[in-house]
Amino acid sequence: MSLNVVTLVGRVGGDPDVKYFESGTVKCRLTLAVNRRTRNSDEPDWFNLELWGKTAEVAANYVRKGSLIGVKGSLKVDTWSDRTTGAPRSSPVIKVDRLELLGSKRDSAESGGGGYAPDEF
């Protein structure tokens, strides 16, 4: 048996990076800051998120920098070769299956986002 489930709640670090493909597929990339409690303070851990399809469209339309969201998905590792050195590179990415918009309608209006905040998708 194997299990690969990641659940995070945090604030978005920047506006969504959205790409529309000729096939009609939509891809959205976000960064998410999640506070990790330490003895003296909270320090953020940063995660790269990848969303596809309808979930990506919802993020593109309603998520903005500073939005409070919850995500559930799986961890994957992107690998590639560096263009200049040819050295192997890798980066962990959370492939999001479920997105929760957790901020209030007022928070969304103040951040320039829409007032639509469903409970789940």
N, C-alpha and C positions, 0 to 999 in steps of 0.2 A: 504494500500500500504506500502511496505517496500523497503528499498534501502540499499545495502551493497556494496559500490564501494570504492576502495582505489587506488589512483594514486600517485606514488612516483618517484622521480629522485634523484639519489645519487651514491656514490661510494661503491663498494663491499669491505667488510671488510676482506675477506679471500678467498682462493681458494674454488671452489665448493666441497661439500660433496655429492658424487653420489653413489646411490645404485641401482643395477640391480637385479630384482626379477626373479624367475624361470618362472613366467608367461610371461616374456618379458617386463613388465612394468619398467619404469625408474623413479626414484625419485631423486631430487636434492635439497639440502638445501644450502642457502646462508644467509649472514648477509649484511645489507645495512645501510650505514651511510648517513643520510639526514640532512643537516645543517638547524638549526632553528635560525633565526636571533634574537639576543637580542640587547639591547641598545648599549652595548660596544663591542660585538664580535659575531661570529657564533659558536654555540655549536651543536655538532652532536646528533641526536636522532638515536638510533639503532633499526632496525627492522629485525625480523627473516622471511625469505622467504621460501616458499615451492613450487617447480615446479614439474610437472609431464609430462610424455610422451615426445613428440617431443620438447616441450619447455625446458624440463629438459636436453635433449640431446644437444640442441643448447647451453645452459648455460654451460654444461660440456665441450664442445669443444671450446668455444670462450670467456668465461668470466673468468677472473683471478682477484686476489686481486688488488684493485685500479681501476678496470674498471668502467667507467661511464655508467650506465644503467638506463632505465626507465621501470617501471612495472605498470601493471594495474591488479587488482584482487579483492579479497574479504577478509574481516577480519574473522578469526575463532579463537576459543580459544581451545587449547589442554588441556585436564585435565587428571590427573593420581594421583595415591597414592604413596607417598614417600616410598621407599623400606625399609628404616630403621625405620622410625617413624610411617608410615601408614597415615600421615597427607595428606590431599588433596592438590594438587598443580595444578597450571594452568599457561599457557603461551600464549600470543597472537601471532598469526602467520598470515602472509599474504599469502593466496593461490593465486599464480600468474597464470593468464589466458593469459596474453600478455607480451612479453618481447621485449624491444627495446635496441639495442646495439648503444649507443650514441657516444662513443669515435671515433676518427678518425682512419684510417688504420695505421697511424704512431704511435698513442698511443698504438694500439693493438700489433704492432711489438715490441715496446719498453718494454711492459709488458710481453712479451713472448707468447702472444696469437696469434691466426691466424689473417690474414689480411682481413677476411671476415666480413663485417659489414652491413648486410641488413637493410633496413629502418623499416620493420615490419614483424611480423610472424602471 
